[in-house]
Amino acid sequence: MSDAPLPSTQTNGNTRCGLVAVIGAPNAGKSTLVNALVGQKVAIVSAKAQTTRARMLGIALADAPDGAPTQMILVDTPGIFAPKRRLDRAMVSAAWEGAEAADAVLLVVDPVKQRRHELEPLLEALANRPERKILVLNKVDAAKKEPLLALAQDLTAKVDFAEVFFVSALTGDGVADMKAALATAMPAGPWHYPEDQVSDASERLLATEITREQLYRQLHEELPYDSAVRPESYAQRKDGSVEIHQQIIVTRDNQRAIVLGKGGSKIKAIGEAARKELSEVLGQKVHLFLHVKVEENWAESREIYEEIGLDWVR
């Protein structure tokens, strides 16, 4: 994601615009919630925890109860956890940077798994932050009512949450009410992005994220976190299609064999699924070329961090 200042787009009438940081423990459903608020996919979703690495902006539109057209800039942050490696530290740094100066911070909690060992330090850090804090208990379609209410009471005793919402990002239950309340919390001001823009991620970065999602989706039990998808080239063809070349980086030869699959079957399946989704997202025909490279210490490469949208953190 670019660190360039946000472009200001003045709209007619009484408008609102604000920044909403979406934080939480890994796999709480943050990306699914951002996609639900925007109304289309802008962040990758995977059953594998810590899928989000870079801060990805989703841009949601709503009318506040007073009728003001409202633009909410949603920062989908990586899950916050105890960092051990440089990659971990970069992801956690990105998460907290996404929360700075936000008009609202949504803490998304999975009431079923909870992940208390990661949730408790997060609550402690949030307690002293000045931003407006909102508790979102997600996945309520899979939770029982009494434990859910008890959890809400427990968490609100630890942090001064302005509001609590019970939602299912997956089914959409409760999302509309939460979106309306968020719109009310946004300050008056001009919109920062055009009305039809849903994300600030470049198409080049979005393309690598979609491939990485397929990598996790098809190999989530076999492939560890120390893999990445690196953009190589992204070029428009004269016939209106786009040609994309990407490099899948793994740390060991046996991981390369897993990604390739027997006779190249797995990388072909990953490529076909990513190409199909990219064609739908970009609205044009996509020619996607993938190859796998073994790079044992890629997680120590400043260049790769910059390419996948993360800051270099020592």
Secondary structure, DSSP 4 states (H G I P E B T S, - for coil): ---SPPPPB--SSS-EEEEEEEEESTTSSHHHHHHHHHTS--S---SSTT---S-EEEEEEEE-TTS-EEEEEEEEPPPP----SHHHHHHHHHHHHHHTT-SEEEEEE-TTT--HHHHHHHHHHHHT--S-EEEEE--GGGS-HHHHHHHHHHHHHHS--SEEEE--TTT-TTHHHHHHHHHHHSPB--BSS-TT--B-S-HHHHHHHHHHHHHHHHHTTT--S--EEEEEEEEE-TTS-EEEEEEEEESSHHHHHHHH-GGGHHHHHHHHHHHHHHHHHHTS-EEEEEEEEE-TTGGG-HHHHHHTT-----
